[in-house]
Amino acid sequence: MKYFIFLTLLFVFPSFLSAKVFSLLSPDGRIQVQVEIGENIRYNVLFEGTVVLEKSPISMTLSGGKTLGKNPRLLDSEIEEVRNTISSPVYKRETTPDNYNELSFTFQSDYGVIFRAYDDGIAYRFVSTTKKAFTVENEEAVFNFPRHSKAFVTYVRESGYHDDNMGNSGSFEEQFFKSFVNTYQHFPLEQWDKDRLAFMPLLVETAGGVKICLTEADLINYPGMYLNVRDRNNSVHGVFAPYPKSVRKGGDSNYHEVVTEREHYLARFEEGRNFPWRTLIMTKNEVELLDNDMVYRLASETVQEDISWIKPGKSAWEWWNDKNIYGVDFKTGINNETYKHYIDFAAKNNLEYLIMDEGWYEDGKIFEPIPELDLAELIDYARQREVGIILWTGCYPFKTNMEEVCRHYAEMGIKGFKVDFMDRDDQEMVRFHYETAAMAAKYQLVINFHGTYKPTGLQRTYPNVLTVEAVQGLEHMKWASPAVNQVEYDVIMPYIRMLAGPLDYTQGAMRNANRENYKPVYSEPMSQGTRARQVAKYIVFESPLSMLSDSPSAYEKEQESVDFIAAIPTVWDDSRALDGAIAKYLAIARRKGTDWYVGSINNWDERTIKLDLSFLGEGNFQVEIFRDGVNAERVAQDYKREIIRLPENREIVLRMAPGGGFAIRITSK
């Protein structure tokens, strides 16, 4: 339901400033945006009466010397109150409230600016209504945080998968072609290395204790935003990759599309459009960051009328475990015998998919599976066992023949693609993601975007986009040095990266190691942290498509773990954050039907937490617990599974070992 309010709050400053200030409140009144229109457009944000973003200018410079936001001539302003509910069937909740107040400005020269205030943050976007072609030469996106603010920063790496978080990463141009993966550094904004870019989301902590997560939403046909701090101050600036003038195949095994020259502008358009939302999510209670919907709410509505064919679920996967199955009478590798074994494992455990990763085609010949494979036979074998096959592909071969590839493999019976090695977010590559989602939907194919930038809401517009990487997942444990603290990363990332959307973390390791025993082993990898932690991640981490990353041979020895994992849903009717502290621990509850699941993970400190499950209400409940064993600190694979009745006080107290966790399934009896 929408309510239109034509009263604009206007304050006139002294005439020599010639500025007008407009005010917008969130529905609960705790957040206020003040927009100043004078020689330029600036805004600031107050949270519970305290300034959390100081006056920050915004503008867009277009071709022909035109700058949106400079000397703006205001024609009209309007405040609109929106109270709405979004249907969100392939998500962490069935329906999503969408309540906000909106302040929109219309200016001469065919453009406008829209601000929205939610109870959990604010967002703004530029809108162009011109019918003429133009280019965007530059965008001024500045975020002036108060003094003494700190941030959790993910710098661009020195190389695609380098594990060292320190050091100079080269020119900005070099940093525009990297994987969007790194661990976090926590430091005052003044200590930002001005030569390095960071990718979003970025979490800023003010001295007053407000947590502000900066990201973007509804990024469809525009370059993604990197972040940089200049001159060691508290002013965070948006940085954008220029439009690619020429490209070639290259990179890893020629799977990439490599930019060889760039234009002087960021983006080009044939007519006006809506630009991405610049988004600030804010709270004093960091636990609320674990279950935020801002990016999903701001994304464009779905364009798919029929989504009944979209099938979320779990997948067997051979790449992480290096196809290491044993106790069989055939040579394992990229061949039909090996993949049939994975299909049998998936069928036995009611997994919806098998992902066939890199190696099923070579030299970019995406229509020619290697001679060792009979793909048609495998598809039929999987179909008979009700297992769908998802094919991995590098970006360049897929992009070059997108519709033909989708048509050909959909007709063969393939259910989707895992598209990898994009490693850019300039306008052309962002458009590629939208076009891939649309083309895949046309042929009823699901998509996993790996090797790419953070999600910005495309999963709402095209629900067949089931998951996105942009996360330092389990694959890094194949090569990460013991100095890489993946356990700590796991209890930072959900407060920041997971706000943007689903993540292809690829959990499920059956070889588990404590801090002293972990080492990188590429062909027989292990996880940092306990077995119970690995199980809990299927509840904690949001992803409509999740992998069982270890070998069927490892899982066959751990059937109790597999049974618990396989029963965990991947889309939910409701979700709620229960407890946590960033970089320390977290606990999340999710519901599917009448069953609730609770997942919790920990840093390297032993911890005991009390869960308040009073939200379950009246009734008798059975609680199945998969938790750290008494010796999990020494032997990380030690766990205990037990079934209890939920106490009348609706409280459960559980210990987590260092690097530990627990998973709970609650059923009504």
C-alpha positions in Angstrom: 0.0 0.0 0.0 1.3 3.5 -0.8 0.5 6.8 0.8 1.4 10.1 -1.0 2.4 13.0 1.2 3.0 16.2 -0.7 4.3 18.1 2.3 8.1 18.6 2.0 10.0 19.7 5.1 11.9 22.7 4.0 14.4 24.9 5.8 15.9 28.0 4.1 19.4 28.8 5.1 20.8 32.4 4.9 20.4 33.7 1.4 24.2 33.9 0.8 24.3 30.2 0.9 21.2 29.7 -1.3 20.8 26.2 0.0 17.6 24.3 0.9 17.6 21.4 3.3 15.0 18.6 3.1 14.5 16.0 5.9 13.4 12.4 5.6 12.7 10.1 8.6 12.6 6.3 8.7 9.2 4.8 9.6 10.2 4.4 13.3 11.8 7.8 13.4 15.3 6.6 14.5 17.1 7.4 11.2 17.1 10.8 9.6 18.5 11.9 6.2 19.1 15.6 5.6 19.6 16.5 2.0 21.1 19.9 1.2 20.5 21.3 -2.3 22.7 24.4 -3.1 25.7 24.6 -5.4 25.8 20.9 -5.2 23.8 18.0 -3.6 25.0 16.9 -0.2 23.5 14.7 2.5 24.1 13.6 6.0 22.6 10.9 8.2 21.6 10.8 11.8 21.0 7.7 13.9 19.0 8.3 17.0 20.0 12.0 16.8 23.7 11.4 16.4 25.5 12.2 13.1 26.8 8.9 11.6 27.5 10.3 8.1 28.7 13.9 7.8 27.8 16.0 4.8 28.7 14.0 1.7 28.5 15.2 -1.9 27.0 13.2 -4.7 27.2 13.9 -8.4 27.5 12.2 -11.9 29.5 13.8 -14.7 28.1 13.0 -18.1 29.4 13.5 -21.7 29.1 17.1 -23.0 30.2 18.7 -19.7 26.9 18.0 -18.0 27.1 17.2 -14.3 24.1 15.8 -12.4 24.2 17.3 -8.9 26.2 20.5 -9.7 24.2 23.7 -9.6 21.0 21.7 -9.5 17.8 23.5 -10.5 15.0 21.9 -8.4 11.6 21.5 -10.1 9.8 19.4 -7.6 10.1 17.2 -4.5 7.8 14.6 -3.0 7.7 12.4 0.0 6.1 9.0 -0.3 5.3 6.5 2.4 5.4 2.8 1.3 4.3 -0.2 3.4 4.6 -3.3 1.3 5.4 -7.0 1.5 7.6 -8.9 -1.1 7.0 -12.5 -2.0 10.4 -14.1 -1.7 10.1 -17.9 -2.4 13.8 -18.6 -3.2 15.2 -16.8 -0.2 15.8 -17.0 3.5 12.1 -16.1 4.2 8.9 -16.7 2.4 7.8 -13.0 2.5 9.9 -9.9 3.2 8.5 -6.7 4.7 9.4 -3.6 2.6 8.6 -0.5 4.6 10.2 2.8 3.9 9.7 6.6 3.4 11.0 8.0 0.1 12.1 11.5 -0.8 12.4 12.1 -4.5 13.7 15.2 -6.3 13.1 16.2 -9.9 15.6 18.6 -11.5 15.9 20.4 -14.7 18.1 18.7 -17.3 16.1 15.4 -17.2 17.3 13.8 -14.0 16.3 13.2 -10.4 17.6 11.8 -7.1 15.7 9.4 -4.8 16.5 8.9 -1.1 14.9 6.1 0.9 14.9 5.8 4.7 14.2 2.3 6.2 14.2 1.4 9.9 17.6 -0.3 9.2 19.3 2.1 6.9 19.1 4.5 4.0 19.8 4.4 0.3 20.0 6.9 -2.6 20.1 6.6 -6.4 20.3 8.9 -9.4 17.7 8.6 -12.1 18.1 9.9 -15.7 15.0 10.5 -17.9 16.8 11.7 -21.0 15.9 10.2 -24.4 19.3 10.9 -25.8 22.5 8.8 -25.8 25.1 9.7 -23.2 28.2 8.4 -21.3 29.0 8.6 -17.6 32.4 10.1 -17.3 32.6 9.9 -13.6 30.6 9.4 -10.4 31.2 11.2 -7.2 30.1 8.8 -4.4 31.7 10.1 -1.1 30.9 8.8 2.4 32.3 11.1 5.1 32.3 9.1 8.3 32.9 10.7 11.7 36.4 10.9 13.2 37.8 7.9 15.0 35.7 5.4 12.9 37.1 1.9 12.3 36.3 -0.5 9.5 36.5 -4.1 8.6 38.2 -3.9 5.2 38.7 -6.5 2.4 41.4 -5.2 0.2 41.9 -6.4 -3.4 44.5 -9.1 -3.3 47.9 -8.8 -4.9 47.1 -11.7 -7.1 43.9 -13.6 -7.9 44.1 -16.0 -5.0 47.1 -14.8 -3.0 46.7 -15.4 0.7 48.8 -12.5 2.0 46.5 -9.6 2.9 49.3 -7.1 3.1 51.4 -5.2 0.7 50.8 -2.9 -2.3 48.4 -4.4 -4.9 49.6 -2.4 -7.9 47.8 0.3 -9.9 44.0 0.7 -9.7 43.9 -0.7 -13.3 45.6 -3.9 -12.1 43.2 -4.1 -9.2 40.2 -4.0 -11.5 41.0 -7.5 -12.7 41.1 -9.7 -9.6 39.0 -12.2 -7.7 36.7 -10.5 -5.2 38.0 -12.6 -2.3 40.1 -11.7 0.7 40.1 -11.9 4.5 39.3 -8.9 6.7 41.6 -6.3 8.3 40.2 -4.2 11.1 41.7 -0.7 11.6 40.9 3.0 11.8 39.8 4.5 8.5 42.8 6.9 8.8 45.1 3.9 8.4 43.7 2.9 5.0 46.4 2.3 2.4 45.5 5.0 -0.2 47.1 2.9 -3.0 44.7 0.0 -2.4 41.1 -0.6 -3.4 38.7 -2.5 -1.3 35.5 -4.2 -2.3 32.1 -4.1 -0.7 30.3 -4.6 1.6 32.4 -2.5 4.0 31.5 -2.4 7.7 32.3 0.9 9.5 32.1 1.3 13.3 31.6 4.8 14.6 33.1 5.9 17.9 29.5 6.0 19.2 29.0 2.3 18.6 26.9 2.4 15.4 27.7 -0.2 12.8 27.2 1.0 9.2 27.5 -1.4 6.3 28.1 0.2 3.0 27.2 -1.6 -0.2 25.1 -1.2 -3.4 22.0 -2.7 -4.8 20.2 -3.2 -8.1 23.5 -3.1 -10.1 22.4 -4.1 -13.6 24.0 -2.1 -16.3 26.7 -0.1 -14.6 30.1 -0.7 -13.1 30.4 -1.9 -9.6 31.8 0.3 -7.0 35.2 -0.2 -5.3 36.2 1.9 -2.3 39.3 3.9 -1.4 40.3 6.4 1.3 42.5 9.2 0.1 45.0 11.2 2.3 44.4 9.0 5.3 41.2 10.5 6.6 37.6 9.3 7.2 36.3 10.1 3.7 35.5 6.9 1.8 35.4 7.4 -2.0 33.8 5.2 -4.7 36.1 4.1 -7.5 34.8 2.6 -10.7 36.5 0.6 -13.5 36.3 2.4 -16.9 34.4 0.9 -19.8 36.4 -1.8 -21.7 37.4 -0.6 -25.1 38.9 -3.8 -26.3 39.1 -7.4 -24.8 40.7 -10.7 -25.6 40.6 -14.2 -24.2 43.3 -15.0 -21.7 43.9 -15.4 -18.0 43.7 -18.8 -16.4 43.6 -21.4 -19.3 42.0 -18.7 -21.5 38.8 -18.9 -19.5 38.9 -15.1 -18.8 37.9 -12.2 -20.9 40.9 -9.8 -20.4 40.6 -6.1 -20.9 43.4 -4.8 -23.1 42.4 -1.1 -23.3 39.8 1.0 -21.6 37.7 4.1 -22.5 37.9 7.4 -20.7 34.3 6.9 -19.5 32.6 4.5 -17.0 29.5 3.6 -18.9 27.4 4.4 -22.0 23.7 4.4 -22.6 21.2 5.0 -25.4 18.8 6.7 -23.1 18.2 7.5 -19.4 17.8 4.8 -16.7 17.9 4.2 -13.0 21.4 3.9 -11.5 22.4 1.6 -8.7 21.3 2.2 -5.1 24.1 3.4 -2.8 23.2 1.7 0.5 24.0 2.3 4.1 22.7 -0.4 6.6 23.0 0.7 10.2 22.4 -0.6 13.7 23.7 -0.5 17.2 23.0 -4.2 17.6 25.4 -6.0 15.3 23.4 -9.2 15.6 20.8 -7.5 13.4 23.4 -7.5 10.5 23.2 -11.3 10.4 19.6 -11.1 9.1 19.2 -8.0 6.9 17.1 -7.7 3.8 18.1 -4.3 2.5 19.8 -5.4 -0.8 17.0 -7.8 -1.6 14.4 -5.1 -1.0 16.1 -2.6 -3.2 16.6 -5.0 -6.1 14.3 -4.9 -9.1 11.2 -7.1 -8.9 11.4 -10.5 -10.6 10.8 -10.5 -14.3 10.0 -14.3 -14.3 6.3 -15.1 -14.3 6.9 -18.8 -13.8 9.6 -19.9 -11.3 8.1 -23.3 -10.5 10.9 -25.0 -12.4 13.6 -23.5 -10.2 14.9 -26.2 -7.9 17.1 -25.1 -5.0 19.1 -27.9 -3.2 22.4 -29.5 -2.5 25.1 -30.8 -4.9 27.8 -33.4 -4.9 31.0 -31.8 -6.1 34.3 -33.3 -7.3 36.7 -30.3 -7.6 37.5 -29.6 -3.9 38.2 -33.2 -3.1 40.2 -33.6 -6.3 38.0 -36.6 -7.4 39.7 -38.7 -4.7 37.4 -41.7 -4.3 38.8 -45.0 -3.4 37.8 -48.6 -2.8 36.6 -48.8 -6.4 37.8 -50.9 -9.3 38.3 -48.1 -11.8 40.8 -45.3 -12.3 39.3 -42.0 -11.0 39.4 -38.9 -13.1 37.3 -37.0 -15.6 35.5 -40.0 -16.9 32.1 -41.6 -16.8 32.9 -44.1 -14.1 34.0 -41.4 -11.7 31.0 -39.2 -12.4 28.5 -42.1 -12.1 30.0 -42.8 -8.6 29.2 -39.2 -7.6 25.8 -39.5 -9.1 25.1 -42.6 -7.1 26.3 -40.8 -4.0 24.0 -37.9 -4.7 21.0 -40.2 -5.3 21.6 -42.3 -2.2 21.6 -39.1 -0.1 18.8 -37.3 -1.8 21.0 -34.5 -3.2 19.4 -32.6 -6.1 22.6 -32.1 -8.2 26.0 -33.0 -9.3 28.3 -30.2 -10.3 30.8 -31.2 -13.0 33.6 -28.7 -12.6 36.6 -27.7 -14.7 38.1 -30.2 -17.1 35.0 -31.6 -18.9 36.0 -29.6 -22.0 39.4 -28.2 -23.0 40.9 -25.3 -25.1 37.6 -23.3 -24.9 35.8 -25.9 -26.9 32.6 -25.8 -24.8 30.6 -27.8 -27.3 33.1 -30.7 -27.3 33.4 -32.7 -24.1 36.7 -34.5 -23.8 36.8 -38.0 -25.4 36.8 -39.7 -22.0 33.3 -38.5 -21.3 30.0 -39.6 -22.8 28.0 -36.6 -21.5 24.6 -37.8 -23.0 25.0 -41.1 -21.2 25.8 -39.3 -17.9 22.8 -37.1 -18.2 20.5 -40.0 -18.8 22.2 -42.0 -15.9 21.6 -39.0 -13.6 18.0 -38.4 -14.8 17.1 -42.0 -14.0 18.3 -41.4 -10.4 16.6 -38.0 -10.1 19.9 -36.1 -10.0 20.4 -32.9 -12.1 23.8 -32.1 -13.6 25.2 -28.6 -13.5 28.1 -27.8 -15.8 31.0 -25.6 -14.8 32.3 -23.2 -17.5 34.8 -20.4 -17.8 33.4 -17.0 -18.6 34.9 -16.4 -22.1 33.7 -19.6 -23.8 30.3 -19.2 -22.4 30.0 -15.5 -23.1 31.1 -15.9 -26.7 28.3 -18.5 -27.5 25.8 -17.8 -24.7 22.4 -18.6 -26.3 23.7 -21.5 -28.4 25.4 -23.0 -25.3 22.2 -22.6 -23.2 20.0 -24.0 -25.9 22.3 -26.9 -26.7 22.8 -28.1 -23.2 19.3 -27.5 -22.0 18.1 -29.7 -24.8 20.5 -32.4 -23.7 19.0 -32.2 -20.2 21.6 -30.1 -18.3 20.0 -28.2 -15.4 22.3 -25.2 -15.1 25.8 -23.7 -15.3 28.4 -22.7 -12.8 30.0 -19.7 -14.5 33.5 -18.8 -13.4 36.5 -16.5 -13.9 34.7 -13.2 -14.5 36.9 -11.4 -12.0 35.7 -7.9 -13.2 32.8 -5.6 -12.5 33.0 -3.0 -15.2 29.8 -2.2 -17.1 30.3 -4.9 -19.7 30.9 -7.6 -17.2 28.0 -6.5 -15.0 25.8 -6.6 -18.1 27.0 -10.1 -18.8 25.7 -11.3 -15.5 22.2 -9.9 -16.2 22.2 -11.3 -19.7 23.4 -14.7 -18.4 20.6 -14.8 -15.8 18.0 -13.8 -18.5 19.3 -16.3 -21.1 19.5 -19.1 -18.5 15.9 -18.4 -17.4 14.7 -18.6 -21.0 16.0 -22.1 -21.2 15.1 -23.0 -17.6 18.6 -23.3 -16.3 19.9 -22.3 -12.8 23.0 -20.3 -12.4 25.9 -20.3 -9.9 28.1 -17.2 -10.4 31.6 -18.2 -9.2 34.7 -16.0 -9.6 32.7 -12.8 -9.5 31.7 -9.7 -7.5 29.3 -9.6 -4.5 25.6 -10.0 -5.2 23.5 -6.9 -5.5 20.0 -8.3 -5.7 20.0 -10.1 -9.1 18.8 -13.2 -7.2 15.5 -11.4 -6.7 15.2 -10.2 -10.2 16.2 -13.6 -11.6 15.6 -16.2 -8.9 17.3 -18.8 -11.1 20.5 -17.2 -9.9 20.9 -19.5 -6.9 24.3 -18.5 -5.5 27.3 -16.3 -5.9 30.9 -16.7 -4.7 32.7 -13.4 -3.7 33.6 -15.2 -0.5 36.7 -16.8 0.9 35.2 -20.2 1.0 36.4 -23.7 1.8 38.4 -24.0 -1.4 41.0 -21.7 0.0 41.9 -24.3 2.6 43.4 -26.3 -0.3 46.3 -23.8 -0.4 46.0 -21.3 2.4 49.0 -21.0 4.7 48.4 -21.8 8.4 48.7 -18.1 9.0 45.3 -17.5 7.3 42.7 -17.4 10.1 39.7 -18.9 8.3 37.9 -19.6 11.6 37.9 -15.9 12.5 36.9 -15.0 8.9 33.9 -17.3 9.3 32.6 -15.2 12.2 33.2 -11.9 10.5 31.9 -12.5 7.0 28.3 -13.3 7.9 28.0 -9.8 9.5 29.2 -8.2 6.3 29.4 -10.1 3.0 26.2 -12.2 3.7 24.2 -8.9 3.9 24.7 -8.7 0.1 23.1 -12.1 -0.7 23.8 -15.8 -1.0 27.3 -17.2 -0.9 28.9 -20.1 -2.6 31.1 -21.1 0.4 31.3 -24.8 -0.5 31.4 -26.3 3.0 31.2 -29.9 4.1 34.8 -31.1 4.9 35.1 -34.4 6.7 38.8 -33.9 7.4 38.8 -31.3 10.2 41.8 -29.8 12.0 42.4 -27.6 15.1 44.6 -24.6 14.8 47.9 -26.5 15.4 47.2 -29.4 13.1 45.8 -27.6 10.0 48.0 -27.5 6.9 47.2 -26.9 3.2 47.0 -30.2 1.2 45.7 -29.5 -2.3 44.6 -33.0 -3.2 43.3 -34.2 0.2 42.3 -30.9 1.8 41.0 -30.3 5.3 39.1 -27.5 7.1 40.0 -25.3 10.0 37.8 -26.0 12.9 35.6 -28.8 14.0 33.2 -31.2 12.3 30.2 -29.7 14.1 31.2 -26.4 12.7 31.1 -27.7 9.1 27.6 -29.1 9.7 26.4 -25.8 11.3 27.5 -23.8 8.2 24.7 -25.3 6.2 22.3 -23.5 8.5 24.3 -20.3 9.1 25.4 -19.6 5.5 22.6 -18.4 3.2 22.6 -20.2 -0.2 19.8 -21.8 -2.1 22.5 -24.0 -3.7 25.0 -25.7 -1.4 27.8 -28.1 -2.0 28.9 -31.3 -0.3 32.5 -30.6 -1.0 34.2 -33.7 0.2 34.7 -37.1 -1.4 32.0 -39.7 -1.4 34.6 -42.0 0.1 35.0 -39.7 3.0 31.3 -39.2 3.4 30.6 -43.0 3.3 32.6 -43.3 6.5 30.7 -40.4 8.1 27.1 -41.3 7.2 25.7 -39.7 10.4 27.1 -36.4 9.4 25.8 -36.7 5.9 22.3 -37.6 7.0 22.2 -34.5 9.2 23.5 -32.3 6.4 21.3 -33.7 3.7 18.2 -33.0 5.8 18.9 -29.3 6.1 16.9 -27.1 3.7 18.5 -24.5 1.4 15.6 -22.1 1.2 13.5 -21.0 4.2 10.1 -19.8 5.4 11.6 -17.6 8.1 15.0 -16.6 9.5 16.1 -14.8 12.6 19.5 -13.9 14.2 19.7 -15.1 17.8 23.0 -14.0 19.2 26.5 -13.1 18.3 29.5 -10.7 18.4 31.4 -9.9 15.3 34.7 -11.7 15.1 33.7 -13.9 18.0 30.6 -16.0 17.4 27.1 -16.1 15.9 23.9 -18.1 16.1 21.0 -18.1 13.6 17.7 -19.8 13.5 15.8 -20.7 10.3 12.4 -22.3 9.8 11.1 -24.6 7.0 7.5 -25.6 7.5 7.1 -26.5 11.1 10.7 -27.4 11.7 13.3 -25.0 13.0 17.1 -25.3 12.6 19.7 -23.4 14.6 23.3 -23.1 13.6 26.1 -21.5 15.6 29.9 -21.1 14.9 32.7 -19.8 17.0 36.2 -18.2 16.8 39.2 -19.9 18.3 38.0 -19.2 21.9 36.1 -21.9 23.7 32.6 -20.5 24.5 29.4 -21.5 26.1 26.2 -19.8 25.0 22.6 -19.8 26.2 20.0 -20.0 23.4 16.6 -18.4 24.1 14.1 -20.4 22.0 11.0 -18.8 23.5 9.9 -17.8 19.9 8.9 -21.4 19.4 5.8 -20.8 21.6 3.7 -23.5 23.2 4.0 -27.2 22.5 6.3 -30.2 22.9 9.4 -30.2 20.9 12.1 -32.7 20.1 15.6 -31.3 19.8 18.3 -33.1 17.8 21.7 -31.6 18.5 24.9 -32.1 16.5 27.6 -30.5 18.7 31.3 -30.6 19.4 32.6 -33.6 21.3 34.3 -33.3 24.6 37.7 -33.8 22.8 37.0 -31.7 19.8 39.7 -29.2 20.9 42.3 -31.9 20.4 40.6 -34.0 17.6 38.5 -31.6 15.6 36.4 -34.5 14.0 35.1 -35.4 17.5 31.3 -34.7 17.7 28.3 -35.8 19.6 24.7 -36.3 18.3 22.0 -36.4 20.8 18.2 -36.0 21.0 16.5 -34.3 24.0 13.2 -32.7 24.9 13.1 -28.9 24.8 13.1 -27.7 28.4 10.0 -25.8 29.6 12.0 -22.6 30.0 12.8 -22.8 26.3 16.6 -22.4 27.0 19.5 -24.6 25.9 23.0 -24.1 27.0 25.7 -25.4 24.7 29.5 -25.3 24.7 31.5 -24.7 21.5 35.1 -25.9 21.3 37.8 -23.5 19.9 36.9 -23.3 16.2 33.7 -25.1 17.0 30.0 -24.9 16.5 26.7 -26.8 16.7 23.6 -27.5 14.6 20.2 -28.2 15.9 17.0 -29.5 14.4 13.8 -28.8 16.3 10.6 -30.7 15.5 7.2 -30.4 17.1 5.9 -33.5 18.9 
